[in-house]
Amino acid sequence: MNYSFQLFPSIDPRQGDDSANIMITLESGEKYFGSIYTFEQVAKLHSKHKNSGEFLKGSYFWSNNLVLVEEINTESIQGVINHLIETDAFYNAFFPVNKEAFQTLTAHVN
């Protein structure tokens, strides 16, 4: 299956950023949205939340349609998306968005 993806905010996936929202467009034109965090970012958030009291003082963490990866770069993201497609987990990992939802999502993340 062919697809393209865009990260929000617009980041350079070669820089190893810790988290990003992702919009994946399938060859059919269907769009799917989700979040990608590195394991390192989750550890940072855990420490932050323990100190701030958020998420019951770091006792849990959640985010909609979250996929954890070792690092955020083009090769890693493509490998994860390909694997999710091959194992039929793609549609569970990301949620579909229609045109109106796409405009709303991208307006809030840019």
ABEGO torsion letter per residue (X at the ends): XBBBBBBOBBBBAAAGBABBBBBBBBAAGBBBBBBBBBAAAAAAAAAAAAAAGBGGGGABBBBBGBBBBABBBAAAAAAAAAAAAAAGAAAAABBBBBAAAAAAAAAAAX
